């Protein structure tokens, strides 16, 4: 195993839940962007596995939502993650950039929102459980 991979594994295994959420969103954005770019260049064989990675992250984000969240918030977040998943599936199946762009727009907004929330909580010294702050379960 190379040093970069070992470093990444350590980062993931030791990160607080709210940082994992941001890392997952960053990964979904990175994979979906790369996939869209490959598809736009006509290389759907290179795009497909990247779309699958982004889809898996979207499903994981939905499945990992904390059950103790406000039910309406949880339902809305799950709906967004599932919508992103479906748009990524459509982008992969169609090879068109439109569905990927829709998914990336939502992922970018979610990343911005969660990034601001995590920064605000760190700055305020919030005593809430980190999982609840990030909306993820353990």
C-alpha positions in Angstrom: 0.0 0.0 0.0 1.4 3.4 -0.9 1.8 6.3 1.5 -1.0 8.4 0.0 -3.5 5.6 0.4 -2.4 4.8 3.9 -2.7 8.5 4.8 -6.3 8.6 3.3 -7.3 5.5 5.3 -6.0 7.1 8.5 -7.9 10.3 7.7 -11.2 8.4 7.2 -10.8 6.1 10.2 -10.0 8.9 12.6 -12.2 11.7 11.2 -15.2 13.0 13.2 -18.6 12.3 11.6 -19.1 15.8 10.4 -15.8 15.7 8.6 -16.7 12.3 7.1 -19.9 13.9 5.7 -17.8 16.6 4.0 -15.3 14.1 2.7 -18.2 12.0 1.2 -19.7 15.0 -0.5 -16.3 16.0 -1.8 -15.9 12.5 -3.2 -19.3 12.4 -4.8 -18.6 15.8 -6.4 -15.2 14.7 -7.6 -16.4 11.4 -9.1 -19.5 12.9 -10.7 -17.4 15.7 -12.3 -14.8 13.3 -13.6 -17.6 11.0 -15.0 -19.4 13.9 -16.6 -16.2 15.1 -18.3 -15.3 11.6 -19.6 -18.9 11.1 -20.9 -18.7 14.5 -22.6 -15.5 13.5 -24.3 -17.2 10.3 -25.5 -15.5 7.9 -23.1 -18.5 6.3 -21.4 -16.3 3.3 -20.4 -14.2 5.6 -18.2 -17.3 7.5 -17.0 -19.3 4.5 -15.8 -17.2 3.4 -12.8 -16.9 7.0 -11.6 -20.7 7.4 -11.8 -21.1 4.2 -9.9 -18.8 5.6 -7.1 -20.8 8.8 -6.9 -24.1 6.9 -6.9 -22.8 4.7 -4.0 -21.9 7.8 -2.0 -25.4 9.3 -2.6 -27.1 6.1 -1.4 -24.8 5.9 1.7 -25.5 9.5 2.6 -29.2 8.7 2.5 -28.9 5.5 4.4 -26.7 7.0 7.1 -29.0 9.8 8.1 -29.5 10.0 11.8 -32.9 8.6 12.9 -33.1 11.2 15.7 -33.2 14.1 13.2 -36.4 16.0 12.9 -38.5 13.8 10.7 -39.2 16.5 8.1 -35.5 17.4 7.8 -34.6 13.7 7.5 -37.2 13.1 4.9 -36.1 16.2 2.9 -32.4 15.3 3.1 -33.1 11.7 2.1 -35.2 12.9 -0.8 -32.3 15.1 -2.0 -29.8 12.3 -1.8 -32.1 9.9 -3.6 -32.8 12.5 -6.3 -29.0 13.0 -6.7 -28.7 9.2 -7.0 -31.4 9.0 -9.7 -29.9 11.8 -11.7 -26.5 10.1 -11.6 -28.0 6.9 -12.8 -29.7 8.8 -15.6 -26.4 10.5 -16.5 -24.7 7.1 -16.6 -27.4 5.5 -18.7 -27.9 8.4 -21.1 -24.3 9.6 -21.4 -25.7 13.1 -21.4 -24.3 15.9 -19.2 -27.7 17.4 -18.1 -28.6 14.9 -15.4 -25.0 15.0 -14.0 -25.1 18.8 -13.9 -28.4 18.7 -11.9 -26.8 16.2 -9.4 -23.7 18.3 -9.2 -25.6 21.5 -8.5 -27.4 19.9 -5.6 -24.2 18.2 -4.3 -22.5 21.6 -4.4 -25.2 23.3 -2.5 -25.3 20.5 0.1 -21.5 20.7 0.4 -21.7 24.5 1.0 -24.5 24.2 3.5 -22.9 21.4 5.5 -19.5 23.1 5.3 -20.9 26.3 6.8 -22.8 24.4 9.4 -19.8 22.5 10.6 -17.6 25.7 10.6 -20.3 27.5 12.6 -20.6 24.7 15.2 -16.8 24.5 15.6 -16.6 28.2 16.0 -19.5 28.3 18.5 -18.2 25.4 20.5 -21.5 23.5 20.1 -21.8 20.7 22.7 -24.1 18.7 20.5 -23.1 15.1 19.6 -21.0 15.3 16.4 -23.2 12.7 14.7 -26.3 14.7 15.3 -24.6 17.8 14.0 -23.7 16.1 10.8 -27.0 14.2 10.5 -25.2 10.8 10.3 -25.5 7.7 12.4 -22.5 5.7 13.6 
